[in-house]
């Protein structure tokens, strides 16, 4: 158990819909990262937040957005869903900042299926 | 651009030794990570190298050569449970992780 929690574990929805994925980082971790992993593909970095502020952006579509709240939990919002958005979405956390490097700890993921 | 290269797939025999290579070209370097990921599960941290040389952790060892932009993960006494993908990731000068596509390791009895 990494200490990172994600809800829900599974999500099935229809094209055009909007969903929200939730992540709670490990206690003490200020950085939260979101990744997308399609079937048999590598990890695609989406976005990073550090202590409530956006820190880095990867290959995140405009239909996707995220935020980190004062209690450090984070939400990833996916809208106008398409079949190709079906994937595993991982959240990871670390103590990393601009001056500290540390390993990322991953949550169990949310499996999103768009039908 | 930034690039991490790993073989897509490797096959090895139970009880043997396998070496998974990773080469990288990144904007700066603040360390290299190896993660293990079983199918459908979350990646888990295996090792971190920031200085040249070999780091040993039980059956797993990781080597780094910064001048060559090269690392490898060595797995000894392979077990069936080692069948997984192995992800190489480099932390660049902005402390951002650049991920390789992963190497799928298949262990045969």
Interface residues (C-beta under 8 A of the other chain):
Chain A: X2 X41 X42 X43 X45 X48 X56 X88 X90 X96 X97 X98 X99 X100 X101 X103 X104 X105 X106 X107 X108 X109
Chain B: X30 X31 X33 X40 X41 X42 X43 X44 X45 X48 X87 X91 X94 X95 X96 X97 X99 X100 X101 X102
